[in-house]
Amino acid sequence: MAADALWIFTPAYNHAIPGSLKNALDWLSRSLDLSDLRGPSALQDKFVTASCVANGQSPEDVFEQLIPLLNWLRTRVVEPFTGVPINPEAWGDNKLVVSDDVVNQLETQIKNLLAAISADDK
């Protein structure tokens, strides 16, 4: 509850949000006061960003589903999100290789998230 932000790291499952992530977001979006079902939740007004590991277009498909959901859950979405492609060898050796470009995107993502938090504190 005391967290300022949430950074979601997720795989893509068949070009979609994994069911386990959707379930977690559903539970976290519930009112903290069970006598007031429309009351604030653990996620409400939290800054949220996301990164997704997947093949091809899958990260963008996940983000297209995740952004409206996060807005509906009354979070404060911080973009851009980062898609991390899976290198072909990872399927055999279980070693994800992240390019310098993706590392730079992730660094930008964290700077944007921290800037949003900092601006809100003022």
TIRO-2110 file (N, C-alpha, C; in Angstrom, 1 decimal):
// TIRO-2110
0.8, -1.2, 0.0, N, 1, A
0.0, 0.0, 0.0, CA, 1, A
0.9, 1.3, 0.0, C, 1, A
2.0, 1.2, 0.6, N, 2, A
2.9, 2.4, 0.7, CA, 2, A
3.7, 2.6, -0.6, C, 2, A
3.6, 1.8, -1.5, N, 3, A
4.4, 1.9, -2.7, CA, 3, A
3.8, 3.1, -3.6, C, 3, A
4.7, 3.8, -4.2, N, 4, A
4.3, 4.9, -5.1, CA, 4, A
4.0, 4.4, -6.5, C, 4, A
4.6, 3.3, -6.8, N, 5, A
4.4, 2.8, -8.2, CA, 5, A
4.5, 1.3, -8.3, C, 5, A
4.1, 0.8, -9.5, N, 6, A
4.1, -0.6, -9.8, CA, 6, A
4.7, -0.7, -11.2, C, 6, A
5.8, -1.5, -11.3, N, 7, A
6.3, -1.8, -12.6, CA, 7, A
6.0, -3.3, -12.9, C, 7, A
5.2, -3.5, -13.9, N, 8, A
4.8, -4.9, -14.3, CA, 8, A
5.8, -5.4, -15.3, C, 8, A
6.3, -6.6, -15.0, N, 9, A
7.1, -7.3, -15.9, CA, 9, A
6.3, -8.6, -16.3, C, 9, A
6.1, -8.9, -17.5, N, 10, A
5.2, -10.0, -17.9, CA, 10, A
5.6, -10.6, -19.2, C, 10, A
5.4, -11.9, -19.3, N, 11, A
5.5, -12.5, -20.7, CA, 11, A
4.2, -12.3, -21.4, C, 11, A
4.2, -12.5, -22.7, N, 12, A
2.9, -12.5, -23.4, CA, 12, A
2.5, -14.0, -23.6, C, 12, A
1.2, -14.3, -23.4, N, 13, A
0.7, -15.6, -23.7, CA, 13, A
-0.3, -15.6, -24.8, C, 13, A
0.1, -16.1, -26.0, N, 14, A
-0.7, -16.1, -27.2, CA, 14, A
-1.2, -14.7, -27.5, C, 14, A
-0.2, -13.7, -27.5, N, 15, A
-0.5, -12.3, -27.8, CA, 15, A
-1.5, -11.7, -26.8, C, 15, A
-1.5, -12.1, -25.6, N, 16, A
-2.4, -11.6, -24.6, CA, 16, A
-1.8, -11.5, -23.2, C, 16, A
-2.5, -10.8, -22.3, N, 17, A
-2.1, -10.7, -20.9, CA, 17, A
-2.2, -12.1, -20.3, C, 17, A
-1.2, -12.6, -19.6, N, 18, A
-1.4, -13.8, -18.9, CA, 18, A
-2.5, -13.8, -17.9, C, 18, A
-3.2, -14.9, -17.8, N, 19, A
-4.3, -15.0, -16.9, CA, 19, A
-3.9, -14.7, -15.4, C, 19, A
-2.7, -15.1, -15.0, N, 20, A
-2.3, -14.9, -13.7, CA, 20, A
-2.1, -13.4, -13.4, C, 20, A
-1.6, -12.6, -14.4, N, 21, A
-1.5, -11.2, -14.2, CA, 21, A
-2.9, -10.5, -14.1, C, 21, A
-3.8, -10.9, -15.0, N, 22, A
-5.1, -10.4, -15.0, CA, 22, A
-5.8, -10.7, -13.7, C, 22, A
-5.6, -11.9, -13.1, N, 23, A
-6.2, -12.2, -11.8, CA, 23, A
-5.6, -11.3, -10.7, C, 23, A
-4.3, -11.1, -10.7, N, 24, A
-3.7, -10.3, -9.7, CA, 24, A
-4.2, -8.9, -9.8, C, 24, A
-4.3, -8.3, -11.0, N, 25, A
-4.8, -7.0, -11.1, CA, 25, A
-6.3, -6.9, -10.7, C, 25, A
-7.1, -7.9, -11.0, N, 26, A
-8.5, -7.9, -10.6, CA, 26, A
-8.6, -7.9, -9.0, C, 26, A
-7.8, -8.7, -8.3, N, 27, A
-7.8, -8.7, -6.9, CA, 27, A
-7.3, -7.4, -6.3, C, 27, A
-6.2, -6.8, -6.9, N, 28, A
-5.7, -5.5, -6.4, CA, 28, A
-6.6, -4.4, -6.6, C, 28, A
-7.5, -4.5, -7.6, N, 29, A
-8.4, -3.4, -7.9, CA, 29, A
-9.7, -3.4, -7.0, C, 29, A
-9.8, -4.4, -6.2, N, 30, A
-11.0, -4.4, -5.3, CA, 30, A
-10.9, -3.3, -4.2, C, 30, A
-12.0, -2.8, -3.8, N, 31, A
-12.1, -1.8, -2.8, CA, 31, A
-11.4, -2.3, -1.5, C, 31, A
-10.7, -1.5, -0.8, N, 32, A
-10.1, -1.8, 0.4, CA, 32, A
-11.1, -1.9, 1.6, C, 32, A
-12.2, -1.2, 1.4, N, 33, A
-13.3, -1.2, 2.4, CA, 33, A
-14.4, -2.0, 1.8, C, 33, A
-14.6, -3.2, 2.3, N, 34, A
-15.6, -4.1, 1.7, CA, 34, A
-17.0, -3.6, 1.9, C, 34, A
-17.2, -2.6, 2.8, N, 35, A
-18.6, -2.1, 2.9, CA, 35, A
-18.8, -1.0, 1.9, C, 35, A
-17.8, -0.6, 1.2, N, 36, A
-17.9, 0.4, 0.1, CA, 36, A
-17.2, -0.1, -1.1, C, 36, A
-18.0, -0.8, -1.9, N, 37, A
-17.4, -1.5, -3.1, CA, 37, A
-16.8, -0.6, -4.2, C, 37, A
-17.2, 0.7, -4.1, N, 38, A
-16.7, 1.6, -5.1, CA, 38, A
-15.6, 2.5, -4.5, C, 38, A
-15.1, 2.1, -3.3, N, 39, A
-14.1, 2.9, -2.6, CA, 39, A
-12.7, 2.6, -3.3, C, 39, A
-11.7, 3.3, -2.8, N, 40, A
-10.3, 3.2, -3.3, CA, 40, A
-9.8, 1.8, -3.2, C, 40, A
-8.9, 1.4, -4.1, N, 41, A
-8.3, 0.1, -4.1, CA, 41, A
-6.8, 0.3, -3.8, C, 41, A
-6.1, -0.9, -3.8, N, 42, A
-4.6, -0.8, -3.6, CA, 42, A
-3.9, -0.2, -4.8, C, 42, A
-4.5, -0.3, -6.0, N, 43, A
-3.9, 0.2, -7.2, CA, 43, A
-4.3, 1.6, -7.5, C, 43, A
-5.4, 2.1, -6.9, N, 44, A
-5.9, 3.4, -7.3, CA, 44, A
-4.9, 4.5, -7.1, C, 44, A
-4.7, 5.3, -8.2, N, 45, A
-3.8, 6.4, -8.2, CA, 45, A
-2.3, 6.1, -8.1, C, 45, A
-2.0, 4.8, -8.3, N, 46, A
-0.6, 4.4, -8.3, CA, 46, A
0.0, 4.6, -9.7, C, 46, A
1.2, 5.0, -9.8, N, 47, A
1.9, 5.1, -11.1, CA, 47, A
2.2, 3.7, -11.6, C, 47, A
1.9, 3.3, -12.8, N, 48, A
2.1, 2.0, -13.3, CA, 48, A
2.8, 2.1, -14.7, C, 48, A
3.8, 1.2, -14.9, N, 49, A
4.4, 1.0, -16.2, CA, 49, A
4.6, -0.5, -16.4, C, 49, A
4.9, -0.9, -17.6, N, 50, A
5.0, -2.3, -17.9, CA, 50, A
6.0, -2.6, -18.9, C, 50, A
6.6, -3.8, -18.8, N, 51, A
7.5, -4.3, -19.8, CA, 51, A
7.1, -5.8, -20.1, C, 51, A
7.3, -6.2, -21.3, N, 52, A
6.8, -7.5, -21.7, CA, 52, A
7.9, -8.2, -22.6, C, 52, A
8.1, -9.5, -22.2, N, 53, A
9.0, -10.3, -23.0, CA, 53, A
8.2, -11.2, -23.8, C, 53, A
8.5, -11.2, -25.2, N, 54, A
7.7, -12.0, -26.1, CA, 54, A
8.3, -12.0, -27.5, C, 54, A
7.8, -12.8, -28.4, N, 55, A
8.2, -12.8, -29.8, CA, 55, A
7.4, -11.8, -30.6, C, 55, A
8.0, -11.3, -31.6, N, 56, A
7.3, -10.5, -32.6, CA, 56, A
6.5, -9.4, -32.1, C, 56, A
5.2, -9.3, -32.6, N, 57, A
4.3, -8.2, -32.2, CA, 57, A
3.7, -8.4, -30.9, C, 57, A
3.9, -9.5, -30.2, N, 58, A
3.2, -9.9, -29.0, CA, 58, A
3.3, -8.8, -27.9, C, 58, A
4.4, -8.1, -27.6, N, 59, A
4.4, -7.1, -26.6, CA, 59, A
3.4, -6.0, -26.9, C, 59, A
3.4, -5.6, -28.1, N, 60, A
2.4, -4.5, -28.5, CA, 60, A
1.0, -4.9, -28.3, C, 60, A
0.7, -6.2, -28.6, N, 61, A
-0.7, -6.7, -28.4, CA, 61, A
-1.0, -6.7, -26.9, C, 61, A
0.0, -7.1, -26.0, N, 62, A
-0.2, -7.0, -24.6, CA, 62, A
-0.5, -5.6, -24.1, C, 62, A
0.3, -4.7, -24.6, N, 63, A
0.2, -3.3, -24.2, CA, 63, A
-1.1, -2.7, -24.6, C, 63, A
-1.6, -3.1, -25.8, N, 64, A
-2.9, -2.6, -26.2, CA, 64, A
-4.1, -3.1, -25.3, C, 64, A
-3.9, -4.2, -24.7, N, 65, A
-4.9, -4.7, -23.7, CA, 65, A
-4.7, -4.1, -22.3, C, 65, A
-3.4, -4.0, -22.0, N, 66, A
-3.0, -3.6, -20.6, CA, 66, A
-3.4, -2.1, -20.3, C, 66, A
-3.1, -1.2, -21.3, N, 67, A
-3.3, 0.2, -21.0, CA, 67, A
-4.7, 0.6, -20.7, C, 67, A
-5.7, 0.1, -21.5, N, 68, A
-7.1, 0.5, -21.2, CA, 68, A
-7.5, -0.2, -19.8, C, 68, A
-7.0, -1.4, -19.6, N, 69, A
-7.3, -2.0, -18.3, CA, 69, A
-6.8, -1.2, -17.1, C, 69, A
-5.5, -0.8, -17.2, N, 70, A
-4.9, 0.0, -16.1, CA, 70, A
-5.7, 1.4, -16.0, C, 70, A
-6.1, 2.0, -17.1, N, 71, A
-6.8, 3.2, -16.9, CA, 71, A
-8.2, 3.0, -16.3, C, 71, A
-8.8, 1.9, -16.6, N, 72, A
-10.1, 1.5, -16.0, CA, 72, A
-9.9, 1.3, -14.5, C, 72, A
-8.8, 0.7, -14.1, N, 73, A
-8.5, 0.4, -12.7, CA, 73, A
-8.1, 1.7, -11.9, C, 73, A
-8.1, 2.8, -12.5, N, 74, A
-7.8, 4.1, -11.9, CA, 74, A
-6.4, 4.3, -11.5, C, 74, A
-5.5, 3.7, -12.3, N, 75, A
-4.0, 3.9, -12.1, CA, 75, A
-3.6, 5.0, -13.0, C, 75, A
-2.4, 5.5, -12.8, N, 76, A
-1.8, 6.5, -13.6, CA, 76, A
-0.7, 5.9, -14.4, C, 76, A
-1.0, 5.6, -15.7, N, 77, A
-0.1, 4.9, -16.6, CA, 77, A
1.0, 5.8, -17.0, C, 77, A
2.2, 5.3, -16.9, N, 78, A
3.4, 6.0, -17.3, CA, 78, A
4.0, 5.2, -18.5, C, 78, A
4.0, 5.9, -19.7, N, 79, A
4.6, 5.3, -20.9, CA, 79, A
5.9, 6.0, -21.2, C, 79, A
6.7, 5.5, -22.1, N, 80, A
6.4, 4.3, -23.0, CA, 80, A
6.7, 3.0, -22.2, C, 80, A
5.9, 1.9, -22.6, N, 81, A
6.2, 0.6, -22.1, CA, 81, A
7.3, 0.0, -23.0, C, 81, A
8.0, -1.0, -22.5, N, 82, A
9.1, -1.6, -23.2, CA, 82, A
8.8, -3.1, -23.6, C, 82, A
8.9, -3.4, -24.9, N, 83, A
8.8, -4.8, -25.3, CA, 83, A
10.2, -5.3, -25.5, C, 83, A
10.4, -6.5, -24.9, N, 84, A
11.7, -7.2, -24.9, CA, 84, A
11.6, -8.4, -25.8, C, 84, A
12.2, -8.4, -27.0, N, 85, A
12.1, -9.6, -27.8, CA, 85, A
13.0, -10.8, -27.3, C, 85, A
12.5, -11.9, -27.6, N, 86, A
13.2, -13.2, -27.2, CA, 86, A
14.1, -13.5, -28.3, C, 86, A
15.4, -13.7, -28.0, N, 87, A
16.4, -14.1, -29.0, CA, 87, A
16.1, -15.6, -29.3, C, 87, A
16.3, -16.0, -30.5, N, 88, A
15.9, -17.4, -30.9, CA, 88, A
16.7, -18.5, -30.1, C, 88, A
17.9, -18.2, -29.7, N, 89, A
18.7, -19.2, -28.9, CA, 89, A
18.1, -19.4, -27.5, C, 89, A
17.3, -18.5, -27.0, N, 90, A
16.8, -18.6, -25.6, CA, 90, A
15.9, -19.8, -25.5, C, 90, A
15.3, -20.2, -26.5, N, 91, A
14.4, -21.4, -26.5, CA, 91, A
15.2, -22.7, -26.2, C, 91, A
16.5, -22.7, -26.6, N, 92, A
17.3, -23.8, -26.3, CA, 92, A
18.2, -23.7, -25.1, C, 92, A
18.8, -22.5, -24.9, N, 93, A
19.7, -22.4, -23.8, CA, 93, A
19.2, -21.7, -22.5, C, 93, A
17.9, -21.2, -22.6, N, 94, A
17.3, -20.5, -21.5, CA, 94, A
18.0, -19.3, -21.1, C, 94, A
18.6, -18.6, -22.0, N, 95, A
19.4, -17.3, -21.7, CA, 95, A
18.8, -16.2, -22.6, C, 95, A
18.1, -15.3, -21.9, N, 96, A
17.6, -14.2, -22.6, CA, 96, A
18.7, -13.1, -22.8, C, 96, A
18.9, -12.7, -24.1, N, 97, A
19.9, -11.7, -24.4, CA, 97, A
19.2, -10.4, -24.7, C, 97, A
19.5, -9.4, -23.9, N, 98, A
18.8, -8.1, -24.1, CA, 98, A
19.8, -7.2, -24.8, C, 98, A
19.3, -6.6, -25.9, N, 99, A
20.1, -5.7, -26.7, CA, 99, A
20.4, -4.4, -26.0, C, 99, A
21.4, -3.7, -26.4, N, 100, A
21.7, -2.3, -25.9, CA, 100, A
20.5, -1.4, -26.1, C, 100, A
19.8, -1.5, -27.2, N, 101, A
18.7, -0.7, -27.5, CA, 101, A
17.6, -0.9, -26.5, C, 101, A
17.3, -2.1, -26.2, N, 102, A
16.3, -2.5, -25.2, CA, 102, A
16.7, -2.0, -23.8, C, 102, A
18.0, -2.1, -23.4, N, 103, A
18.5, -1.6, -22.1, CA, 103, A
18.3, -0.1, -22.1, C, 103, A
18.5, 0.6, -23.2, N, 104, A
18.3, 2.0, -23.2, CA, 104, A
16.8, 2.4, -23.0, C, 104, A
16.0, 1.6, -23.6, N, 105, A
14.5, 1.8, -23.5, CA, 105, A
14.1, 1.6, -22.0, C, 105, A
14.6, 0.5, -21.4, N, 106, A
14.3, 0.2, -20.0, CA, 106, A
14.8, 1.4, -19.1, C, 106, A
16.0, 1.9, -19.4, N, 107, A
16.5, 3.0, -18.6, CA, 107, A
15.6, 4.3, -18.8, C, 107, A
15.2, 4.5, -20.0, N, 108, A
14.2, 5.6, -20.2, CA, 108, A
12.9, 5.4, -19.4, C, 108, A
12.5, 4.2, -19.4, N, 109, A
11.2, 3.8, -18.8, CA, 109, A
11.3, 4.1, -17.3, C, 109, A
12.4, 3.7, -16.6, N, 110, A
12.6, 4.0, -15.2, CA, 110, A
12.7, 5.4, -14.9, C, 110, A
13.4, 6.2, -15.8, N, 111, A
13.5, 7.6, -15.6, CA, 111, A
12.2, 8.3, -15.7, C, 111, A
11.3, 7.9, -16.6, N, 112, A
10.0, 8.4, -16.7, CA, 112, A
9.2, 8.1, -15.5, C, 112, A
9.3, 6.9, -15.0, N, 113, A
8.5, 6.5, -13.8, CA, 113, A
8.9, 7.3, -12.6, C, 113, A
10.2, 7.4, -12.4, N, 114, A
10.8, 8.2, -11.3, CA, 114, A
10.4, 9.7, -11.4, C, 114, A
10.4, 10.2, -12.6, N, 115, A
10.1, 11.6, -12.8, CA, 115, A
8.6, 11.8, -12.5, C, 115, A
7.7, 10.9, -12.9, N, 116, A
6.3, 11.0, -12.5, CA, 116, A
6.1, 11.0, -11.0, C, 116, A
6.8, 10.1, -10.3, N, 117, A
6.7, 10.1, -8.9, CA, 117, A
7.2, 11.4, -8.3, C, 117, A
8.3, 11.8, -8.7, N, 118, A
8.9, 13.0, -8.2, CA, 118, A
8.0, 14.3, -8.4, C, 118, A
7.5, 14.4, -9.6, N, 119, A
6.6, 15.5, -9.9, CA, 119, A
5.3, 15.5, -9.1, C, 119, A
4.9, 14.3, -8.7, N, 120, A
3.7, 14.2, -7.9, CA, 120, A
4.0, 14.6, -6.4, C, 120, A
5.2, 14.4, -6.0, N, 121, A
5.6, 14.7, -4.6, CA, 121, A
5.7, 16.2, -4.4, C, 121, A
5.8, 17.0, -5.5, N, 122, A
5.9, 18.5, -5.3, CA, 122, A
4.6, 19.2, -5.1, C, 122, A
END
